[in-house]
Amino acid sequence: MQDSHRVLFTSPAEFVDSDHPTVITEARLLTSGVGDPAERASILYEAVRDGIRYDPYRDYLKPETYRASAVLAEGTGYCVGKAALYAAYCRAVGIPARVGLADVKNHLATPRLLETVGTNVFAYHGYTELFLDGRWLKASPTFNTSLCDRLGVAALPFDGRGDALLQAFDGQGRAFMDYVADHGAFFDVPAKFLVREMSRLYPKLCIPGGLRGSMEKEAG
């Protein structure tokens, strides 16, 4: 990676706000004494995956839904917010990172979520790309372990040495996730674009204040 790109992707942004004091403190505390970048990346990944509960019923009209520091403070987030936090954590400890967006087909969404969204294709799923050992890796810290347990799928690991894309199959070999389209990776979350597109695609999901509920309880 060129030095200019390394500087860019370790710099703070509006939504990947890696300069937020709480983000910096938490990222450094989690990786204290760990020198290997891949190991640091793995530790931070698990902190976001399991420390931030996945919640698809967020307020998609609210900018804070997409901001890393707000997701950390709330302790819950949907895929894009969690991807932004993971990218911010990585940047805070010197690992270049950016936010990617892809369309995925979810075969194991809960009935309520499917009814609300109106389809099993979820547009603009958020993941994180980070630069380690000379290449960009993809990692999806979306589903926390307790939710995975209820969905009957193993939690997705990331060791900092290979991609960690959402699971294709559950524990019984049933289809779980398919990647339909990849929209690329971005320096910052394109929040205004996502507010507009999510509202257009999923009007029943995108209401002021967000919906109330818990996918984890629905899955149980």
TIFI-217924 format. One record per residue (C-alpha): residue in one letter; residue number from 0; x negated, z, y negated. Coordinates in pm, 1 decimal. Each point is the difference from the previous one (the first is absolute). Example, Ala and Ser with C-alpha at 12.3 -4.5 7.8 and 13.67 -1.06 7.14 Angstrom:
<atoms>
<atom><residu>A</residu><num>0</num><east>-1230.0</east><up>780.0</up><north>450.0</north></atom>
<atom><residu>S</residu><num>1</num><east>-137.0</east><up>-66.0</up><north>-344.0</north></atom>
</atoms>
This chain:
<atoms>
<atom><residu>M</residu><num>0</num><east>0.0</east><up>0.0</up><north>0.0</north></atom>
<atom><residu>Q</residu><num>1</num><east>-127.1</east><up>-84.5</up><north>-347.8</north></atom>
<atom><residu>D</residu><num>2</num><east>-80.0</east><up>303.4</up><north>-214.0</north></atom>
<atom><residu>S</residu><num>3</num><east>268.2</east><up>-103.6</up><north>-249.9</north></atom>
<atom><residu>H</residu><num>4</num><east>264.3</east><up>0.1</up><north>273.9</north></atom>
<atom><residu>R</residu><num>5</num><east>-120.5</east><up>337.5</up><north>125.0</north></atom>
<atom><residu>V</residu><num>6</num><east>33.4</east><up>143.7</up><north>-350.1</north></atom>
<atom><residu>L</residu><num>7</num><east>345.5</east><up>-155.2</up><north>-37.3</north></atom>
<atom><residu>F</residu><num>8</num><east>141.8</east><up>134.3</up><north>325.0</north></atom>
<atom><residu>T</residu><num>9</num><east>-134.1</east><up>349.9</up><north>-55.1</north></atom>
<atom><residu>S</residu><num>10</num><east>147.8</east><up>13.0</up><north>-351.9</north></atom>
<atom><residu>P</residu><num>11</num><east>323.0</east><up>185.3</up><north>-83.9</north></atom>
<atom><residu>A</residu><num>12</num><east>322.2</east><up>-186.8</up><north>-72.2</north></atom>
<atom><residu>E</residu><num>13</num><east>344.3</east><up>89.6</up><north>-130.5</north></atom>
<atom><residu>F</residu><num>14</num><east>154.1</east><up>58.8</up><north>342.1</north></atom>
<atom><residu>V</residu><num>15</num><east>-312.2</east><up>33.3</up><north>212.6</north></atom>
<atom><residu>D</residu><num>16</num><east>-98.9</east><up>277.7</up><north>-240.9</north></atom>
<atom><residu>S</residu><num>17</num><east>-318.2</east><up>111.4</up><north>170.3</north></atom>
<atom><residu>D</residu><num>18</num><east>-107.8</east><up>174.1</up><north>-320.3</north></atom>
<atom><residu>H</residu><num>19</num><east>285.1</east><up>251.3</up><north>19.5</north></atom>
<atom><residu>P</residu><num>20</num><east>-151.9</east><up>350.6</up><north>28.6</north></atom>
<atom><residu>T</residu><num>21</num><east>212.1</east><up>100.4</up><north>298.9</north></atom>
<atom><residu>V</residu><num>22</num><east>-80.2</east><up>-321.5</up><north>187.1</north></atom>
<atom><residu>I</residu><num>23</num><east>-372.4</east><up>46.2</up><north>-63.9</north></atom>
<atom><residu>T</residu><num>24</num><east>3.3</east><up>367.1</up><north>98.6</north></atom>
<atom><residu>E</residu><num>25</num><east>194.3</east><up>-58.0</up><north>320.1</north></atom>
<atom><residu>A</residu><num>26</num><east>-203.1</east><up>-302.9</up><north>111.2</north></atom>
<atom><residu>R</residu><num>27</num><east>-329.5</east><up>177.3</up><north>-56.7</north></atom>
<atom><residu>L</residu><num>28</num><east>120.9</east><up>318.3</up><north>167.5</north></atom>
<atom><residu>L</residu><num>29</num><east>116.7</east><up>-189.4</up><north>308.3</north></atom>
<atom><residu>T</residu><num>30</num><east>-330.9</east><up>-184.2</up><north>36.9</north></atom>
<atom><residu>S</residu><num>31</num><east>-234.9</east><up>280.6</up><north>-103.3</north></atom>
<atom><residu>G</residu><num>32</num><east>-319.7</east><up>-10.2</up><north>205.2</north></atom>
<atom><residu>V</residu><num>33</num><east>90.3</east><up>-335.5</up><north>163.3</north></atom>
<atom><residu>G</residu><num>34</num><east>-257.3</east><up>-268.2</up><north>-74.4</north></atom>
<atom><residu>D</residu><num>35</num><east>115.9</east><up>-291.9</up><north>216.3</north></atom>
<atom><residu>P</residu><num>36</num><east>239.0</east><up>-223.9</up><north>-200.4</north></atom>
<atom><residu>A</residu><num>37</num><east>197.6</east><up>-99.1</up><north>312.8</north></atom>
<atom><residu>E</residu><num>38</num><east>52.8</east><up>364.6</up><north>88.8</north></atom>
<atom><residu>R</residu><num>39</num><east>104.3</east><up>79.3</up><north>-356.7</north></atom>
<atom><residu>A</residu><num>40</num><east>245.8</east><up>-288.8</up><north>12.0</north></atom>
<atom><residu>S</residu><num>41</num><east>144.6</east><up>124.8</up><north>329.8</north></atom>
<atom><residu>I</residu><num>42</num><east>43.1</east><up>354.7</up><north>-132.3</north></atom>
<atom><residu>L</residu><num>43</num><east>174.2</east><up>-119.0</up><north>-314.4</north></atom>
<atom><residu>Y</residu><num>44</num><east>221.1</east><up>-235.0</up><north>203.3</north></atom>
<atom><residu>E</residu><num>45</num><east>127.6</east><up>284.6</up><north>217.7</north></atom>
<atom><residu>A</residu><num>46</num><east>56.4</east><up>215.0</up><north>-307.2</north></atom>
<atom><residu>V</residu><num>47</num><east>231.3</east><up>-265.0</up><north>-146.0</north></atom>
<atom><residu>R</residu><num>48</num><east>161.5</east><up>-96.1</up><north>330.5</north></atom>
<atom><residu>D</residu><num>49</num><east>97.5</east><up>355.0</up><north>95.6</north></atom>
<atom><residu>G</residu><num>50</num><east>-25.9</east><up>191.9</up><north>-325.9</north></atom>
<atom><residu>I</residu><num>51</num><east>252.3</east><up>-224.4</up><north>-176.4</north></atom>
<atom><residu>R</residu><num>52</num><east>334.8</east><up>-26.7</up><north>178.9</north></atom>
<atom><residu>Y</residu><num>53</num><east>134.0</east><up>-354.1</up><north>25.5</north></atom>
<atom><residu>D</residu><num>54</num><east>329.3</east><up>-40.7</up><north>-185.1</north></atom>
<atom><residu>P</residu><num>55</num><east>164.8</east><up>-342.3</up><north>-44.7</north></atom>
<atom><residu>Y</residu><num>56</num><east>275.6</east><up>148.5</up><north>-218.0</north></atom>
<atom><residu>R</residu><num>57</num><east>-207.1</east><up>22.7</up><north>-318.8</north></atom>
<atom><residu>D</residu><num>58</num><east>99.8</east><up>-102.2</up><north>-349.2</north></atom>
<atom><residu>Y</residu><num>59</num><east>-136.9</east><up>-354.7</up><north>-3.3</north></atom>
<atom><residu>L</residu><num>60</num><east>91.3</east><up>-39.8</up><north>-367.3</north></atom>
<atom><residu>K</residu><num>61</num><east>-231.3</east><up>283.1</up><north>-105.4</north></atom>
<atom><residu>P</residu><num>62</num><east>-366.0</east><up>-82.2</up><north>-75.1</north></atom>
<atom><residu>E</residu><num>63</num><east>-115.6</east><up>335.5</up><north>138.5</north></atom>
<atom><residu>T</residu><num>64</num><east>108.3</east><up>-114.5</up><north>347.4</north></atom>
<atom><residu>Y</residu><num>65</num><east>-297.3</east><up>-237.6</up><north>-3.6</north></atom>
<atom><residu>R</residu><num>66</num><east>-258.8</east><up>232.4</up><north>-161.9</north></atom>
<atom><residu>A</residu><num>67</num><east>-258.9</east><up>170.6</up><north>221.6</north></atom>
<atom><residu>S</residu><num>68</num><east>-15.4</east><up>331.2</up><north>-185.6</north></atom>
<atom><residu>A</residu><num>69</num><east>380.0</east><up>30.2</up><north>-6.0</north></atom>
<atom><residu>V</residu><num>70</num><east>21.0</east><up>-64.1</up><north>374.8</north></atom>
<atom><residu>L</residu><num>71</num><east>-262.5</east><up>269.1</up><north>58.5</north></atom>
<atom><residu>A</residu><num>72</num><east>188.3</east><up>247.9</up><north>-218.0</north></atom>
<atom><residu>E</residu><num>73</num><east>332.8</east><up>-79.4</up><north>169.2</north></atom>
<atom><residu>G</residu><num>74</num><east>-135.8</east><up>15.8</up><north>355.4</north></atom>
<atom><residu>T</residu><num>75</num><east>222.4</east><up>-292.5</up><north>100.3</north></atom>
<atom><residu>G</residu><num>76</num><east>-16.8</east><up>-374.4</up><north>-51.0</north></atom>
<atom><residu>Y</residu><num>77</num><east>87.3</east><up>-337.5</up><north>138.4</north></atom>
<atom><residu>C</residu><num>78</num><east>-257.5</east><up>-249.7</up><north>124.6</north></atom>
<atom><residu>V</residu><num>79</num><east>-114.8</east><up>-135.6</up><north>-337.6</north></atom>
<atom><residu>G</residu><num>80</num><east>-35.9</east><up>343.3</up><north>-157.3</north></atom>
<atom><residu>K</residu><num>81</num><east>-194.4</east><up>125.9</up><north>300.5</north></atom>
<atom><residu>A</residu><num>82</num><east>-222.8</east><up>-309.9</up><north>-7.2</north></atom>
<atom><residu>A</residu><num>83</num><east>-67.4</east><up>61.4</up><north>-370.3</north></atom>
<atom><residu>L</residu><num>84</num><east>-97.1</east><up>360.5</up><north>69.9</north></atom>
<atom><residu>Y</residu><num>85</num><east>-233.4</east><up>-99.1</up><north>281.0</north></atom>
<atom><residu>A</residu><num>86</num><east>-163.8</east><up>-260.9</up><north>-224.1</north></atom>
<atom><residu>A</residu><num>87</num><east>-36.4</east><up>259.5</up><north>-275.6</north></atom>
<atom><residu>Y</residu><num>88</num><east>-154.9</east><up>252.1</up><north>237.9</north></atom>
<atom><residu>C</residu><num>89</num><east>-249.8</east><up>-261.8</up><north>119.2</north></atom>
<atom><residu>R</residu><num>90</num><east>-94.7</east><up>-104.2</up><north>-352.6</north></atom>
<atom><residu>A</residu><num>91</num><east>-43.7</east><up>364.9</up><north>-98.4</north></atom>
<atom><residu>V</residu><num>92</num><east>-278.1</east><up>35.4</up><north>259.0</north></atom>
<atom><residu>G</residu><num>93</num><east>-162.2</east><up>-336.9</up><north>-72.0</north></atom>
<atom><residu>I</residu><num>94</num><east>164.0</east><up>-218.2</up><north>266.9</north></atom>
<atom><residu>P</residu><num>95</num><east>131.7</east><up>-330.5</up><north>-144.3</north></atom>
<atom><residu>A</residu><num>96</num><east>371.7</east><up>-30.4</up><north>70.5</north></atom>
<atom><residu>R</residu><num>97</num><east>306.8</east><up>-202.4</up><north>-97.6</north></atom>
<atom><residu>V</residu><num>98</num><east>370.6</east><up>-18.2</up><north>86.6</north></atom>
<atom><residu>G</residu><num>99</num><east>138.1</east><up>-273.8</up><north>227.8</north></atom>
<atom><residu>L</residu><num>100</num><east>357.6</east><up>-119.0</up><north>45.1</north></atom>
<atom><residu>A</residu><num>101</num><east>156.2</east><up>-160.5</up><north>308.3</north></atom>
<atom><residu>D</residu><num>102</num><east>345.2</east><up>-71.1</up><north>143.0</north></atom>
<atom><residu>V</residu><num>103</num><east>65.2</east><up>173.8</up><north>331.3</north></atom>
<atom><residu>K</residu><num>104</num><east>275.8</east><up>-12.8</up><north>259.8</north></atom>
<atom><residu>N</residu><num>105</num><east>90.2</east><up>353.2</up><north>105.6</north></atom>
<atom><residu>H</residu><num>106</num><east>167.6</east><up>19.8</up><north>340.1</north></atom>
<atom><residu>L</residu><num>107</num><east>44.2</east><up>377.5</up><north>0.6</north></atom>
<atom><residu>A</residu><num>108</num><east>143.6</east><up>81.1</up><north>-339.5</north></atom>
<atom><residu>T</residu><num>109</num><east>284.7</east><up>252.1</up><north>2.4</north></atom>
<atom><residu>P</residu><num>110</num><east>358.5</east><up>-134.9</up><north>-14.8</north></atom>
<atom><residu>R</residu><num>111</num><east>53.9</east><up>145.0</up><north>-346.8</north></atom>
<atom><residu>L</residu><num>112</num><east>-313.4</east><up>-162.7</up><north>-138.8</north></atom>
<atom><residu>L</residu><num>113</num><east>86.7</east><up>-336.6</up><north>158.6</north></atom>
<atom><residu>E</residu><num>114</num><east>353.6</east><up>16.3</up><north>-140.0</north></atom>
<atom><residu>T</residu><num>115</num><east>-129.5</east><up>88.9</up><north>-345.9</north></atom>
<atom><residu>V</residu><num>116</num><east>-269.6</east><up>-266.3</up><north>-6.1</north></atom>
<atom><residu>G</residu><num>117</num><east>220.8</east><up>-260.3</up><north>168.6</north></atom>
<atom><residu>T</residu><num>118</num><east>-279.5</east><up>-147.7</up><north>213.4</north></atom>
<atom><residu>N</residu><num>119</num><east>-282.3</east><up>103.1</up><north>230.4</north></atom>
<atom><residu>V</residu><num>120</num><east>-252.2</east><up>-194.3</up><north>-209.3</north></atom>
<atom><residu>F</residu><num>121</num><east>-153.1</east><up>228.7</up><north>-259.2</north></atom>
<atom><residu>A</residu><num>122</num><east>-164.3</east><up>-189.1</up><north>-284.8</north></atom>
<atom><residu>Y</residu><num>123</num><east>-311.2</east><up>121.0</up><north>-180.4</north></atom>
<atom><residu>H</residu><num>124</num><east>-112.8</east><up>264.3</up><north>246.3</north></atom>
<atom><residu>G</residu><num>125</num><east>-299.8</east><up>173.2</up><north>-152.6</north></atom>
<atom><residu>Y</residu><num>126</num><east>-333.5</east><up>49.2</up><north>173.1</north></atom>
<atom><residu>T</residu><num>127</num><east>-353.2</east><up>72.7</up><north>-120.0</north></atom>
<atom><residu>E</residu><num>128</num><east>-311.4</east><up>-213.0</up><north>22.7</north></atom>
<atom><residu>L</residu><num>129</num><east>-337.4</east><up>170.3</up><north>-27.1</north></atom>
<atom><residu>F</residu><num>130</num><east>-351.2</east><up>-138.6</up><north>1.6</north></atom>
<atom><residu>L</residu><num>131</num><east>-222.2</east><up>152.6</up><north>267.5</north></atom>
<atom><residu>D</residu><num>132</num><east>-318.2</east><up>-124.7</up><north>164.5</north></atom>
<atom><residu>G</residu><num>133</num><east>14.2</east><up>-336.5</up><north>-173.1</north></atom>
<atom><residu>R</residu><num>134</num><east>365.1</east><up>-92.8</up><north>63.8</north></atom>
<atom><residu>W</residu><num>135</num><east>353.9</east><up>72.6</up><north>-108.3</north></atom>
<atom><residu>L</residu><num>136</num><east>207.0</east><up>200.6</up><north>249.5</north></atom>
<atom><residu>K</residu><num>137</num><east>376.8</east><up>45.1</up><north>0.3</north></atom>
<atom><residu>A</residu><num>138</num><east>155.5</east><up>343.0</up><north>59.0</north></atom>
<atom><residu>S</residu><num>139</num><east>365.6</east><up>108.6</up><north>-5.5</north></atom>
<atom><residu>P</residu><num>140</num><east>42.7</east><up>376.4</up><north>-52.4</north></atom>
<atom><residu>T</residu><num>141</num><east>377.3</east><up>-45.3</up><north>-11.2</north></atom>
<atom><residu>F</residu><num>142</num><east>161.0</east><up>198.0</up><north>282.5</north></atom>
<atom><residu>N</residu><num>143</num><east>-87.5</east><up>368.5</up><north>37.0</north></atom>
<atom><residu>T</residu><num>144</num><east>-59.0</east><up>132.0</up><north>351.5</north></atom>
<atom><residu>S</residu><num>145</num><east>318.1</east><up>209.1</up><north>16.0</north></atom>
<atom><residu>L</residu><num>146</num><east>210.7</east><up>-307.3</up><north>-83.9</north></atom>
<atom><residu>C</residu><num>147</num><east>-189.4</east><up>-207.6</up><north>257.4</north></atom>
<atom><residu>D</residu><num>148</num><east>76.7</east><up>264.6</up><north>262.1</north></atom>
<atom><residu>R</residu><num>149</num><east>371.5</east><up>-32.9</up><north>-75.2</north></atom>
<atom><residu>L</residu><num>150</num><east>-20.1</east><up>-380.2</up><north>9.1</north></atom>
<atom><residu>G</residu><num>151</num><east>-180.9</east><up>10.1</up><north>335.1</north></atom>
<atom><residu>V</residu><num>152</num><east>-313.6</east><up>-173.4</up><north>-124.2</north></atom>
<atom><residu>A</residu><num>153</num><east>-357.7</east><up>126.8</up><north>-17.6</north></atom>
<atom><residu>A</residu><num>154</num><east>-129.8</east><up>84.0</up><north>-345.8</north></atom>
<atom><residu>L</residu><num>155</num><east>-225.7</east><up>-275.0</up><north>-133.4</north></atom>
<atom><residu>P</residu><num>156</num><east>-369.0</east><up>103.6</up><north>-6.6</north></atom>
<atom><residu>F</residu><num>157</num><east>-270.3</east><up>-136.1</up><north>-229.9</north></atom>
<atom><residu>D</residu><num>158</num><east>-368.6</east><up>58.4</up><north>67.2</north></atom>
<atom><residu>G</residu><num>159</num><east>-136.3</east><up>-189.2</up><north>-298.3</north></atom>
<atom><residu>R</residu><num>160</num><east>-149.4</east><up>-270.1</up><north>219.8</north></atom>
<atom><residu>G</residu><num>161</num><east>291.9</east><up>-232.9</up><north>81.0</north></atom>
<atom><residu>D</residu><num>162</num><east>343.8</east><up>-91.1</up><north>-134.0</north></atom>
<atom><residu>A</residu><num>163</num><east>287.7</east><up>244.4</up><north>44.3</north></atom>
<atom><residu>L</residu><num>164</num><east>313.5</east><up>-211.9</up><north>-26.7</north></atom>
<atom><residu>L</residu><num>165</num><east>345.7</east><up>128.7</up><north>80.8</north></atom>
<atom><residu>Q</residu><num>166</num><east>67.1</east><up>33.5</up><north>371.1</north></atom>
<atom><residu>A</residu><num>167</num><east>132.6</east><up>-311.6</up><north>173.0</north></atom>
<atom><residu>F</residu><num>168</num><east>159.8</east><up>201.9</up><north>283.5</north></atom>
<atom><residu>D</residu><num>169</num><east>138.8</east><up>347.9</up><north>52.7</north></atom>
<atom><residu>G</residu><num>170</num><east>-95.4</east><up>237.6</up><north>281.5</north></atom>
<atom><residu>Q</residu><num>171</num><east>233.0</east><up>-181.3</up><north>242.7</north></atom>
<atom><residu>G</residu><num>172</num><east>-134.5</east><up>-346.4</up><north>-77.8</north></atom>
<atom><residu>R</residu><num>173</num><east>295.1</east><up>-99.7</up><north>-219.4</north></atom>
<atom><residu>A</residu><num>174</num><east>-62.1</east><up>-211.2</up><north>-310.6</north></atom>
<atom><residu>F</residu><num>175</num><east>-58.1</east><up>225.5</up><north>-300.9</north></atom>
<atom><residu>M</residu><num>176</num><east>-148.0</east><up>-197.0</up><north>-290.3</north></atom>
<atom><residu>D</residu><num>177</num><east>-76.2</east><up>-367.2</up><north>-66.8</north></atom>
<atom><residu>Y</residu><num>178</num><east>-190.8</east><up>-122.4</up><north>-304.3</north></atom>
<atom><residu>V</residu><num>179</num><east>199.0</east><up>-294.0</up><north>-137.9</north></atom>
<atom><residu>A</residu><num>180</num><east>-196.5</east><up>-85.9</up><north>-315.3</north></atom>
<atom><residu>D</residu><num>181</num><east>-298.1</east><up>134.0</up><north>-192.6</north></atom>
<atom><residu>H</residu><num>182</num><east>13.1</east><up>-15.6</up><north>-380.4</north></atom>
<atom><residu>G</residu><num>183</num><east>-361.0</east><up>100.2</up><north>-56.7</north></atom>
<atom><residu>A</residu><num>184</num><east>-171.0</east><up>301.2</up><north>-155.1</north></atom>
<atom><residu>F</residu><num>185</num><east>-1.9</east><up>121.0</up><north>-359.4</north></atom>
<atom><residu>F</residu><num>186</num><east>-215.5</east><up>212.7</up><north>-229.1</north></atom>
<atom><residu>D</residu><num>187</num><east>308.2</east><up>202.5</up><north>-94.1</north></atom>
<atom><residu>V</residu><num>188</num><east>356.4</east><up>32.1</up><north>124.1</north></atom>
<atom><residu>P</residu><num>189</num><east>208.5</east><up>-278.9</up><north>-161.4</north></atom>
<atom><residu>A</residu><num>190</num><east>270.8</east><up>253.0</up><north>-78.4</north></atom>
<atom><residu>K</residu><num>191</num><east>210.2</east><up>-202.7</up><north>-243.8</north></atom>
<atom><residu>F</residu><num>192</num><east>12.0</east><up>-283.7</up><north>251.8</north></atom>
<atom><residu>L</residu><num>193</num><east>99.9</east><up>237.4</up><north>280.9</north></atom>
<atom><residu>V</residu><num>194</num><east>274.4</east><up>164.9</up><north>-205.4</north></atom>
<atom><residu>R</residu><num>195</num><east>149.7</east><up>-342.1</up><north>-69.7</north></atom>
<atom><residu>E</residu><num>196</num><east>-38.8</east><up>-138.0</up><north>351.7</north></atom>
<atom><residu>M</residu><num>197</num><east>115.5</east><up>313.0</up><north>184.9</north></atom>
<atom><residu>S</residu><num>198</num><east>308.9</east><up>14.1</up><north>-222.6</north></atom>
<atom><residu>R</residu><num>199</num><east>75.2</east><up>-365.3</up><north>68.4</north></atom>
<atom><residu>L</residu><num>200</num><east>-56.2</east><up>16.8</up><north>375.3</north></atom>
<atom><residu>Y</residu><num>201</num><east>143.3</east><up>345.0</up><north>76.2</north></atom>
<atom><residu>P</residu><num>202</num><east>261.9</east><up>95.6</up><north>-260.4</north></atom>
<atom><residu>K</residu><num>203</num><east>156.8</east><up>269.8</up><north>220.8</north></atom>
<atom><residu>L</residu><num>204</num><east>-337.8</east><up>166.8</up><north>44.5</north></atom>
<atom><residu>C</residu><num>205</num><east>-112.2</east><up>-22.1</up><north>-361.7</north></atom>
<atom><residu>I</residu><num>206</num><east>228.7</east><up>230.6</up><north>-192.3</north></atom>
<atom><residu>P</residu><num>207</num><east>-95.9</east><up>226.8</up><north>-292.2</north></atom>
<atom><residu>G</residu><num>208</num><east>-127.6</east><up>331.6</up><north>132.8</north></atom>
<atom><residu>G</residu><num>209</num><east>-44.7</east><up>-139.3</up><north>350.5</north></atom>
<atom><residu>L</residu><num>210</num><east>204.0</east><up>68.8</up><north>310.8</north></atom>
<atom><residu>R</residu><num>211</num><east>6.3</east><up>339.8</up><north>163.3</north></atom>
<atom><residu>G</residu><num>212</num><east>-95.6</east><up>49.3</up><north>361.4</north></atom>
<atom><residu>S</residu><num>213</num><east>-281.7</east><up>24.4</up><north>249.6</north></atom>
<atom><residu>M</residu><num>214</num><east>-104.8</east><up>-278.4</up><north>234.2</north></atom>
<atom><residu>E</residu><num>215</num><east>-170.3</east><up>262.3</up><north>214.8</north></atom>
<atom><residu>K</residu><num>216</num><east>328.5</east><up>185.6</up><north>54.0</north></atom>
<atom><residu>E</residu><num>217</num><east>182.1</east><up>-329.5</up><north>58.9</north></atom>
<atom><residu>A</residu><num>218</num><east>-258.5</east><up>-97.5</up><north>261.1</north></atom>
<atom><residu>G</residu><num>219</num><east>45.3</east><up>329.3</up><north>184.3</north></atom>
</atoms>
